[in-house]
């Protein structure tokens, strides 16, 4: 399954005065994201730097699958989060699985 680097960014619905866990519909968003992890769609993920962006490593057939799945996030319909970028990633090294060799150089 292809791997992608997915970034998300705050949309106009984001309230900069509130921390992430105090944004509207946090519980629904968190449950949605947990489901993506349980499905094996998100491999790794979390906020970057000051928290205005997130980076997720995802496994998906293609970019359209990523956009379709992320559009179902309650925060997407509320315009709290938007897809920032989607880039194919040739994940050659992965210490979590014990893979220490680069494949298909």
Secondary structure as UniProt FT lines:
FT   STRAND          3..10
FT   TURN            12..13
FT   TURN            16..17
FT   HELIX           20..22
FT   TURN            24..25
FT   HELIX           26..38
FT   TURN            39..40
FT   STRAND          42..48
FT   TURN            49..52
FT   STRAND          53..59
FT   HELIX           63..70
FT   TURN            71..72
FT   HELIX           74..77
FT   TURN            78..79
FT   STRAND          81..88
FT   HELIX           95..97
//
